[in-house]
Amino acid sequence: MKKTISVLALTSIFAASSAMASGWRIPEQSVDSTAKAGANIASATRGDTAYYNPANMSWMENKWHLEADATYIYLAPIKYEDSRTSKYNGETESENFFVPTGFFVSPSFGGARFGMAIVAPNGLSKQWESAYQKAVAEEFSLAVIEVNPTVSYNIQDMFSIAGGVRMMYADATVKSDASGLGVPLSRNMDGDTVEWGWNAALAFKPMDKLNLSATYRSNIDLDFDSTADLNLMGTRMTLDTTVSIPSPAVLALSVAYDVLDNLNVELTWDRTFWSEYENLDFDFTPAIPGNPFEPSQSKNWDDSSAFRIGVTYDVSAAWTLMAGFAYDETPVPDKYVGFELPDSDAWIYSLGFQYKVSDSMDVGVAALYDYKETRKVEGGPTDRVYGEFTDAAAFLMTVGLNYRF
């Protein structure tokens, strides 16, 4: 069932950004996924397999696999130029984040293997200091921490199935302040929640060189019960507030093929089901007549697709090079683009390597550049957004260590 949704904000070391993917999804959680622009499903072979394609755990080396990664994220300022007056022009703050993740995969126990992933799959962070934008989106950020245990089972050496439980913790805050426009109107909200979901994966290897995989992660509605400090035209009050934001379902279909003995190519299509996001709805208790933050706002986002290619090349027994490219569609129709999430289609380029220090250990480094297209929104001169967003971009650097015993 589709539910009314609300975009929230959050400040923590796990925060990331809408510049990372469509909406507030973050596909990159490890060295290999960063290096291959998210095309790390059918070709996943290291500890992060527990998250990206747990069905592939069945074919990993029969040992314990541990992986730890850390990603630095830089978000470039987004510029807004209004088509009506330069008084409404503005620019977001540049932002820096540090995101740690971790994974493990067990040896086989009678054909079954167990995995665990601790990741940050969703994130949004936008901060405006200019008066016009600050009136509605002084700060909108979201971060989610997911703990995802999984289990896989191998059937006749060619087919593997897997599934898991997803526990998500989210912490959120949203702020707006219209005092810069001479209006005593502001809000400051925060809250956190724990919610549950599931994931499943299938992998088929008709031959050693070919892997056909499908993965699905369920939608999880993050329902917040929080408080809001409001200034309603000079009258200050604190109200109970309920809001909900989705971590949308994602379906991925992927094929990986060894073109050469040392060269693997993966093609992946993933579909993110953003159509769950129909309305932006803050529900305040008690209801205050004339509260301008109360009315529900239509969003009506679209499901969106991403097309990814990842290449893995074994230069030698010790060195592995990786590269990736992706095109990621925005789910936000022109009519519903807002300052809290000025999203647009993205072009993603990535590069990285893994170095085999010993039979037990790999170390890796990867970099990714996410370029967002310029977006011009001119539905009508009475709309809040009537202008052009430019310069949206993100840069990622991920380092990681894999250990086997």
Residue pairs with C-beta under 8 A, 6 or more apart in sequence:
2 275
2 276
2 278
3 221
3 244
3 246
3 276
3 278
4 244
4 278
4 279
4 280
4 281
4 296
5 221
5 244
5 245
5 246
5 276
5 277
5 278
5 279
5 280
5 281
5 299
6 224
6 243
6 244
6 245
6 280
6 281
6 282
7 24
7 124
7 140
7 142
7 174
7 245
7 280
7 340
7 341
8 140
8 141
8 142
8 170
8 172
8 173
8 174
8 189
8 191
8 224
8 243
8 245
9 124
9 125
9 139
9 140
9 141
9 142
9 172
9 173
9 174
9 175
10 124
10 125
10 141
10 142
10 143
10 170
10 171
10 172
10 173
11 139
11 141
11 173
12 143
12 171
13 97
13 98
13 99
13 100
14 97
14 99
14 120
14 123
14 143
14 144
14 145
15 97
15 123
15 124
15 125
15 141
15 142
15 143
16 26
16 73
16 97
16 99
16 120
16 122
16 123
16 124
16 125
16 143
17 24
17 73
17 75
17 95
17 97
17 123
17 124
17 125
17 126
17 394
18 24
18 123
18 124
18 125
18 126
18 341
18 342
18 343
19 75
19 76
19 346
19 370
19 372
19 392
19 393
19 394
20 26
20 27
20 28
20 73
20 123
20 370
20 394
20 396
21 27
21 38
21 272
21 306
21 328
21 346
21 370
22 272
22 274
22 304
22 306
22 328
22 329
22 330
22 331
22 343
22 346
23 248
23 272
23 274
23 277
23 301
23 304
23 330
23 331
23 332
23 341
23 343
24 122
24 123
24 124
24 142
24 341
25 121
25 122
25 248
25 250
25 272
26 120
26 121
26 122
26 123
27 33
27 38
27 270
27 306
28 34
28 37
28 38
28 71
28 368
28 396
28 398
29 48
29 51
29 52
29 69
29 71
29 101
29 117
29 119
29 120
29 121
30 40
30 46
30 47
30 48
30 51
30 52
30 67
30 69
30 101
30 103
30 398
30 400
31 48
31 69
31 352
31 354
31 364
31 365
31 366
31 398
31 399
31 400
32 40
32 44
32 45
32 46
32 48
32 322
32 352
32 354
32 364
32 366
33 40
33 48
33 52
34 71
34 350
34 352
34 366
34 367
34 368
34 396
34 398
35 310
35 322
35 323
35 324
35 350
35 351
35 352
35 353
35 364
35 366
35 367
35 368
35 398
36 43
36 266
36 308
36 310
36 311
36 312
36 322
36 323
36 324
36 350
36 352
37 308
37 309
37 310
37 324
37 325
37 326
37 348
37 349
37 350
37 368
38 268
38 270
38 306
38 308
38 310
38 324
38 326
38 348
39 254
39 266
39 267
39 268
39 308
39 309
39 310
39 324
39 326
40 48
40 52
40 53
40 266
40 310
41 52
41 53
41 213
41 215
41 252
41 254
41 256
41 266
41 268
42 53
42 56
42 203
42 211
42 212
42 213
42 254
42 255
42 256
42 266
42 268
43 211
43 254
43 256
43 264
43 266
43 310
43 312
44 52
44 53
44 56
45 56
45 60
46 65
46 67
46 354
46 362
46 402
47 65
47 66
47 67
47 103
47 104
47 105
47 402
48 67
48 69
48 101
48 103
48 117
49 56
49 57
49 60
49 65
49 103
49 105
49 115
50 57
50 103
50 104
50 105
50 115
50 116
50 117
50 148
50 150
51 103
51 115
51 117
51 119
51 148
51 150
52 215
53 162
53 201
53 203
53 213
53 215
53 254
54 115
54 150
54 151
54 152
54 162
54 163
54 164
54 199
54 201
55 152
55 160
55 161
55 162
55 201
55 202
55 203
55 213
55 215
56 152
56 160
56 201
56 203
56 211
56 213
57 105
57 113
57 115
57 150
57 152
57 160
57 162
58 108
58 111
58 113
58 152
58 153
58 154
58 160
58 162
58 203
59 154
59 160
59 203
59 205
60 105
60 113
61 404
62 107
62 108
63 107
63 404
63 405
64 104
64 105
64 106
64 107
64 404
64 405
65 103
65 104
65 105
65 402
65 403
65 404
66 102
66 103
66 104
66 402
66 403
66 404
67 102
67 103
67 104
67 400
67 401
67 402
67 403
68 100
68 101
68 102
68 103
68 400
68 401
69 100
69 101
69 102
69 103
69 398
69 399
69 400
69 401
70 98
70 99
70 100
70 101
70 398
70 399
70 400
71 98
71 99
71 100
71 101
71 396
71 397
71 398
72 96
72 97
72 98
72 396
72 397
72 398
73 95
73 96
73 97
73 98
73 99
73 394
73 395
73 396
74 94
74 95
74 96
74 394
74 395
74 396
75 92
75 94
75 95
75 96
75 97
75 125
75 393
75 394
76 94
76 391
76 392
76 393
76 394
76 395
77 91
77 92
77 93
77 94
77 391
78 91
78 92
78 126
78 342
78 389
78 390
78 391
78 392
79 89
79 90
79 91
79 389
79 390
79 391
80 88
80 89
80 90
80 91
80 133
80 339
80 342
80 387
80 388
80 389
81 89
81 387
81 388
81 390
82 88
82 89
82 132
82 386
82 387
83 378
83 381
83 386
83 387
83 388
84 381
84 386
84 387
87 132
88 132
88 387
89 130
89 132
89 387
90 128
90 129
90 130
90 132
90 133
91 128
91 130
92 126
92 127
92 128
92 133
93 127
93 128
93 129
95 125
95 127
97 123
97 125
99 120
101 117
101 118
101 119
101 120
102 117
102 118
103 115
103 116
103 117
103 118
104 115
104 116
105 113
105 114
105 115
106 113
106 114
106 115
107 113
108 154
111 153
111 154
112 151
112 152
112 153
113 151
113 152
113 153
114 149
114 150
114 151
115 149
115 150
115 151
115 152
115 164
116 147
116 148
116 149
116 150
117 146
117 147
117 148
117 150
118 145
118 146
118 147
118 148
119 145
119 146
119 148
120 143
120 144
120 145
120 146
121 144
121 146
121 168
121 247
122 142
122 143
122 144
122 170
122 247
123 141
123 142
123 143
123 144
124 140
124 141
124 142
124 143
124 340
124 341
125 140
125 141
125 142
125 143
126 137
126 139
126 140
126 141
126 339
126 340
126 341
126 342
127 138
127 139
127 140
127 141
128 134
128 137
128 138
128 139
128 339
129 138
130 180
131 180
131 181
132 180
132 181
133 339
134 176
134 177
134 178
134 180
135 176
135 177
135 178
135 180
135 181
135 183
135 185
136 176
136 178
136 338
136 339
136 340
136 384
137 176
137 338
137 339
137 340
138 175
138 176
138 177
139 173
139 174
139 175
140 174
140 175
140 339
140 340
140 341
141 172
141 173
142 170
142 172
142 245
143 170
143 171
143 172
144 168
144 169
144 170
144 222
144 247
145 168
145 169
145 170
146 166
146 167
146 168
146 169
147 166
147 167
147 169
148 164
148 165
148 166
148 167
148 199
149 164
149 165
150 162
150 163
150 164
150 199
150 201
151 162
151 163
151 164
152 160
152 161
152 162
152 201
153 160
153 161
153 162
154 160
155 161
157 205
158 204
158 205
158 206
159 202
159 203
159 204
159 205
160 202
160 203
160 204
161 200
161 201
161 202
162 200
162 201
162 202
162 203
163 198
163 199
163 200
163 201
164 198
164 199
164 200
165 196
165 197
165 198
166 196
166 197
166 198
166 199
166 217
166 218
166 220
167 194
167 195
167 196
168 194
168 195
168 196
168 197
168 220
168 222
168 247
169 192
169 193
169 194
170 192
170 193
170 195
170 222
170 224
170 245
171 190
171 191
171 192
172 189
172 190
172 191
172 192
172 224
172 226
172 245
173 188
173 189
173 190
173 191
174 187
174 188
174 189
174 190
174 340
175 186
175 187
175 188
175 189
176 186
176 187
177 185
177 186
178 184
178 185
178 186
179 185
179 186
183 233
184 231
184 233
184 234
185 231
185 232
185 233
185 292
186 230
186 231
187 228
187 229
187 230
187 231
187 293
188 228
188 229
188 230
189 226
189 227
189 228
189 229
189 241
189 243
189 282
190 226
190 227
191 224
191 225
191 226
191 227
191 241
191 243
192 224
193 222
193 223
193 224
193 225
195 220
195 221
195 222
195 223
196 220
197 217
197 218
197 219
197 220
197 247
198 218
199 215
199 216
199 217
199 218
200 215
200 216
201 213
201 214
201 215
201 216
202 213
202 214
202 215
203 211
203 212
203 213
204 211
204 212
204 213
205 211
205 212
206 212
208 258
209 257
209 258
210 255
210 256
210 257
210 258
211 254
211 255
211 256
211 257
212 254
212 255
213 252
213 253
213 254
213 255
213 256
214 251
214 252
214 253
214 254
215 250
215 251
215 252
215 254
216 249
216 250
216 251
216 252
217 249
217 250
218 249
219 246
219 247
219 248
219 249
219 273
219 276
220 246
220 247
221 244
221 245
221 246
221 247
221 276
222 244
222 245
222 246
222 247
223 242
223 243
223 244
224 241
224 242
224 243
224 244
224 245
225 240
225 241
225 242
226 240
226 241
226 242
226 243
227 238
227 239
227 240
227 241
228 238
228 239
228 240
228 241
228 282
228 284
228 293
229 236
229 237
229 238
230 236
230 237
230 238
230 239
230 291
230 293
232 288
232 290
232 291
232 292
237 288
239 284
239 285
239 286
239 288
240 284
240 285
241 282
241 283
241 284
241 285
242 283
242 285
243 281
243 282
243 283
244 281
246 276
246 277
248 272
248 273
248 274
248 276
248 277
249 272
249 273
249 276
250 270
250 271
250 272
250 273
251 270
251 271
251 273
252 268
252 269
252 270
252 271
253 268
253 269
253 270
254 266
254 267
254 268
254 269
255 266
255 267
255 268
256 264
256 265
256 266
256 267
257 264
257 265
258 264
259 265
262 313
262 314
262 315
263 311
263 312
263 313
263 314
264 311
264 312
264 313
265 309
265 310
265 311
265 312
266 308
266 309
266 310
266 311
266 312
267 308
267 309
268 306
268 307
268 308
268 309
268 310
269 305
269 306
269 307
269 308
270 305
270 306
270 308
271 303
271 304
271 305
272 303
272 304
272 305
272 306
272 331
273 303
274 301
274 302
274 303
274 304
274 331
275 301
275 302
275 303
275 331
276 301
277 299
277 300
277 301
277 331
278 298
278 299
278 300
278 301
279 296
279 297
279 298
279 299
280 296
280 297
280 298
280 299
281 296
281 297
282 293
282 294
283 294
284 291
284 293
284 294
287 294
288 294
298 336
299 336
300 333
300 335
300 336
301 331
301 332
301 333
301 336
302 331
302 332
302 333
303 331
304 328
304 329
304 330
304 331
305 329
306 326
306 327
306 328
306 329
307 326
307 327
308 324
308 325
308 326
308 348
309 324
309 325
309 326
310 322
310 323
310 324
311 322
311 323
311 324
312 320
312 321
312 322
313 320
313 321
313 322
314 320
315 321
317 356
318 355
318 356
319 353
319 354
319 355
319 356
320 353
320 354
320 355
320 356
321 351
321 352
321 353
322 350
322 351
322 352
322 353
322 354
322 366
323 350
323 351
323 352
324 348
324 349
324 350
324 351
324 368
325 348
325 349
325 350
326 346
326 347
326 348
327 345
327 346
327 347
327 348
328 345
328 346
328 347
328 348
329 345
330 343
330 344
330 345
330 346
331 343
332 341
332 343
334 377
334 379
335 379
337 343
337 375
337 377
337 385
337 389
338 384
338 385
339 384
339 385
342 375
342 385
342 389
342 392
343 372
343 375
344 372
344 373
344 374
344 375
344 389
344 392
345 372
345 373
346 370
346 371
346 372
346 373
347 370
347 371
347 373
348 368
348 369
348 370
348 371
349 368
349 369
349 371
350 366
350 367
350 368
350 369
351 366
351 367
352 364
352 365
352 366
352 367
352 398
353 364
353 365
353 366
354 362
354 363
354 364
354 402
355 362
355 363
355 364
356 362
357 363
359 404
360 403
360 404
360 405
361 401
361 402
361 403
361 404
362 401
362 402
363 399
363 400
363 401
363 402
364 398
364 399
364 400
364 401
364 402
365 397
365 398
365 399
365 400
366 396
366 397
366 398
367 395
367 396
367 397
367 398
368 394
368 395
368 396
368 398
369 393
369 394
369 395
369 396
370 393
370 394
370 395
370 396
371 392
371 393
372 392
372 393
374 388
374 389
374 390
375 388
375 389
376 387
376 388
376 389
377 383
377 385
377 386
377 387
377 388
377 389
378 386
378 387
379 386
380 386
